[in-house]
Amino acid sequence: MSETKLIRIEDAADNVGRDVKIGCWLRVKRGSGKIVFLQLRDGTGFMQGVVVKQEVDADTFDIADHMRQETSFYAYGKINEDSRSKFGYELAVSKIEIVGESEDYPITPKEHGTDFLFDERHLYLRHQKPFATLRIRDEVIRAIYDFFYQEGFLKLDSPVLTDSAPEGTTELFPVKYFDKQAYLSQTGQLYAEAGAMAFGRVYDFGPTFRAEKSATRRHLTEFWMIDAEMAWMHQDQSLAVQERLIAYLIKRVLDNRQSELKMLGRDPEKLAAYINPPYPKLTYDEAVKILQKNGFDIDWGTDFGSPEETFLAKQFKTPFFITGFPKAIKAFYMKNFPGRDDIVVSADLLAPEGYGEIIGGSERNVDYQSLRQRIIDHKLDLDEYNWYLDLRKYGSVPHSGFGLGLERFIRFVTGEEHIREAIPFPRTLNRLKP
């Protein structure tokens, strides 16, 4: 007699009518005395298992009737189609084999507060909301690699430990590096620029750290960034790459993660409206005038906060760019706007629906002397940036780049209220564990 086939829940559609075996956990159960409904999960999906008293032996029914939440077990039975369920299939259980008992599981089916759920994040990952969000995150990560490969980019890994502060010293986590002071990287961009001078088009993708004491729904202290740098490319060409990237990522989610979007209540049709660039462009000057006309107390030269970005986003039905930011509020490495000394060739891509900035980018300053002066003006140590200035001494070329915040993008695509949902174990101003 052949061994029963072990499958995953996501393979149910390919095994209708077959006797199978599923390694799973019990999410919840309900019953009437003659039938027990088991909600199974196995990491690939959620599925109902039905145990009918008259169709199984007494021991199997007793096990099903007394099984506790999050017990792990093998469920044996036949896959049937079930038009009444959201999943479309169910398992007619014939046998249960307990693997690991579970007692007093803390996250019960009742409502729990956010702090409690994140204190129990190591267990909360098992539940539907984080399951759906992090499956979408996984899809986006794989799509990022695919996109950049198709666009002719080389993946270049930037270091996490650095001796310099690319975007200012006030938002850095200092660490002891033997007998020196080092920092956890806040961006891999400068190293990516060096890579672009060697390989033409490069991107990095890894964790970055910002010691910003902010507790908004848009901020994490540890998050993942994609930094792309492109030699021989001006800003308008860079914006086109950014548009293609966002459209590609959203389409991949729509193509492969429909069930997860439904779990989260995210409307796929709304997302589908965002995959047809080009996206609208608004200058910083225009944005300030719009805000002032609508009652915002904001002066030219001020950076936009969440209220301003949310209002501006309501003026558009797709992602949109704000271009030409004031030099004083942007990083030292950005190119001056031709004909103006007060703004730089820069752009932020904002998501619609009030989700805020998801990409920041610029054309980079390629002039050795003016870049050197900008480093001095920012009160940064020239010795720490000699290697970066070398890129302007030995065959400098026009080049542009941008950074995409992974968790901000995931929050936008999934419709999550808070960015902490978009990463497995969030690090925020007040949270360092689990």
Secondary structure, DSSP 8 states (H G I E B T S, - for coil): ----EEE-GGGGGGGBTSEEEEEEEEEEEEE-SSEEEEEEE-SS-EEEEEEEGGGS-HHHHHHHHH--TT-EEEEEEEEEE-TTSSSSEEEEEEEEEEEE---S-SS-SS---HHHHHHTHHHHTTSHHHHHHHHHHHHHHHHHHHHHHHTT-EE----SEESS-TT-STT-EEEEETTEEEEE-S--HHHHHHHHHHHSEEEEEEEEE------STT--SEEEEEEEEEET--HHHHHHHHHHHHHHHHHHHHHH-HHHHHHHT--HHHHHTTSS----EEEHHHHHHHHHHTT----TT----HHHHHHHHTT-SS-EEEE--BGGGS-TTB-B-TT-SSBBSEEEEEETTTTEEEEEEEEB---HHHHHHHHHHTT--GGGGHHHHHHHHSS---EEEEEEEHHHHHHHHHT-SSGGGGSSS--BTTB---
